[in-house]
């Protein structure tokens, strides 16, 4: 595996910085409802920026550094990143949604630095294993206290599998790359929720 480029490291650092939003709730700075409102505002803001970038004259240098080639003419990853977190914040309970957010903001950049794969191809097994381990560790502290050790561990593992699969390969549907910034939170949260429901 080659050394990550400077641009890639910058992208990953920006990715991790998104943990600040769920941390507002974890640290008790805002309540869950307020966090949802903040995510909605963030989604509106990135939508305006993306409309200007794609259809207007907004051409900031940061876009050249932080967006990938396949994002140049499509909605960029940072917007999908915001939309997916907003969705889980509005749909799932905090103990399910927060892990989904952290699997994206922490697990995904760690996985990205460990290894990548061309669009449509699977990452290496070692990178997938690392992603699963990190995601399980991020999820268990939130789910186990609510569901108990056995059920909580199984649900945490299911969420980690969902995130790992979403991160492991970027499928192409109708010529559009399904970015893991969009898929990780909803897939992982749905896996946790379904598992908890089945084992309740």
C-alpha positions in Angstrom: 0.0 0.0 0.0 1.4 3.4 -1.0 1.7 6.4 1.3 -1.6 8.5 1.3 -1.3 11.7 -0.7 -1.5 15.1 1.1 -4.9 15.7 -0.5 -6.1 12.4 0.8 -4.9 13.1 4.3 -6.7 16.5 4.2 -9.9 14.8 3.1 -9.6 12.4 6.0 -9.0 15.1 8.5 -12.0 17.1 7.3 -14.0 13.8 7.5 -13.0 13.3 11.2 -13.8 16.9 12.0 -17.5 16.0 11.4 -17.4 14.1 14.7 -18.0 17.5 16.3 -21.7 17.4 15.5 -22.5 14.2 17.4 -20.0 15.2 20.1 -22.3 18.2 20.9 -24.9 15.7 21.9 -22.5 13.2 23.6 -21.0 15.9 25.8 -24.5 17.2 26.7 -24.0 20.6 25.0 -27.2 20.2 23.0 -30.2 17.9 23.3 -31.1 15.4 20.6 -33.9 17.5 19.1 -31.5 20.5 18.8 -28.9 18.4 17.1 -31.5 17.4 14.5 -32.3 21.0 13.8 -28.5 21.7 13.4 -28.2 18.9 10.9 -31.2 20.2 9.0 -29.6 23.6 8.8 -26.3 22.1 7.7 -28.1 20.1 5.0 -29.7 23.3 3.7 -26.4 25.1 3.7 -24.5 22.4 1.7 -27.4 22.1 -0.7 -27.0 25.8 -1.5 -23.3 25.4 -1.9 -23.7 22.4 -4.2 -26.2 24.2 -6.4 -23.8 27.1 -6.7 -20.8 24.7 -7.4 -22.6 22.6 -10.0 -24.8 25.2 -11.7 -23.4 28.6 -10.7 -20.0 30.2 -10.7 -18.7 29.0 -7.3 -15.2 27.7 -8.0 -13.4 27.7 -4.7 -9.9 26.2 -4.7 -10.9 23.9 -1.7 -13.2 22.0 -4.0 -10.3 21.1 -6.2 -8.4 19.8 -3.2 -11.1 18.0 -1.4 -13.4 16.5 -4.1 -12.6 13.4 -6.1 -12.7 13.2 -9.9 -16.0 11.4 -10.0 -17.5 14.2 -7.8 -16.7 17.0 -10.2 -20.1 16.8 -12.0 -22.1 15.1 -9.3 -23.1 15.9 -5.7 -19.9 15.9 -3.7 -19.1 13.6 -0.8 -19.3 16.3 1.8 -22.9 17.0 1.0 -23.8 13.3 1.0 -22.0 13.0 4.3 -24.2 15.7 5.7 -27.5 14.3 4.2 -26.9 10.8 5.6 -26.2 12.0 9.1 -29.2 14.3 9.0 -31.4 11.4 7.9 -30.3 9.1 10.8 -30.6 12.0 13.3 -34.2 12.4 12.3 -35.2 8.8 12.0 -33.4 6.8 14.7 -33.0 7.0 18.4 -29.7 8.6 19.7 -28.2 5.3 20.8 -28.6 4.0 17.2 -28.0 7.2 15.2 -24.8 8.4 17.0 -22.9 5.2 16.3 -24.0 5.4 12.7 -22.6 8.9 12.5 -19.3 7.9 14.2 -18.8 5.0 11.9 -18.8 7.5 9.1 -16.8 10.3 10.7 -14.2 8.1 12.4 -14.4 4.6 11.0 -14.5 5.6 7.3 -11.4 7.8 7.4 -9.4 5.2 9.3 -10.3 2.6 6.7 -9.5 5.1 3.9 -6.0 5.6 5.2 -5.4 1.9 5.6 -6.4 1.0 2.1 -8.5 1.9 -0.9 -9.9 0.2 -4.0 -10.9 1.3 -7.5 -14.6 2.1 -7.9 -16.6 -1.1 -8.1 -13.9 -3.2 -6.5 -13.7 -4.5 -2.9 -11.1 -3.3 -0.4 -8.6 -5.8 1.1 -9.7 -8.2 3.8 -7.3 -6.6 6.3 -8.8 -3.1 5.7 -12.3 -4.5 6.0 -11.4 -6.3 9.3 -10.0 -3.0 10.6 -13.1 -1.1 9.6 -15.3 -3.7 11.3 -13.3 -3.6 14.5 -13.3 0.2 14.7 -17.0 0.4 14.0 -17.9 -2.3 16.6 -15.8 -0.4 19.2 -17.6 2.8 18.4 -21.1 1.2 18.5 -21.0 -1.1 21.5 -20.7 1.7 24.2 -24.0 3.1 23.0 -26.0 0.0 22.2 -25.0 -2.4 25.0 -26.1 -0.2 27.9 -29.6 -0.1 26.3 -30.0 -3.6 25.0 -27.8 -5.7 27.3 -24.4 -7.4 26.7 -25.6 -10.2 24.4 -28.2 -8.5 22.3 -26.3 -5.3 22.3 -23.1 -7.0 21.1 -25.0 -8.8 18.3 -26.6 -5.5 17.2 -23.3 -3.7 17.4 -21.7 -6.4 15.2 -24.6 -6.1 12.7 -24.1 -2.3 12.5 -20.4 -2.7 12.1 -21.0 -5.3 9.3 -23.4 -2.8 7.6 -20.8 0.0 7.7 -18.0 -2.3 6.6 -19.9 -3.5 3.6 -20.9 0.0 2.7 -17.3 1.1 3.0 -15.8 -1.9 1.4 -17.1 -1.3 -2.1 -18.6 1.6 -4.0 -21.1 0.1 -6.5 -22.0 2.0 -9.7 -25.7 2.3 -10.4 -26.8 3.9 -13.7 -23.4 5.5 -14.1 -23.5 7.0 -10.6 -21.1 6.0 -7.8 -22.9 5.1 -4.6 -20.7 7.0 -2.2 -20.2 5.5 1.3 -20.7 8.9 2.7 -24.3 8.4 1.8 -24.6 4.8 2.7 -22.7 4.1 5.9 -25.0 5.8 8.4 -28.4 4.6 7.2 -27.2 1.1 6.4 -25.5 0.6 9.7 -28.3 2.2 11.7 -30.9 0.1 9.9 -28.8 -3.1 10.7 -28.7 -2.2 14.4 -32.4 -1.3 14.6 -33.5 -4.5 12.7 -31.3 -6.7 14.9 -32.6 -5.1 18.1 -36.2 -5.6 16.9 -35.6 -9.3 15.9 -33.9 -10.1 19.2 -36.2 -8.1 21.5 
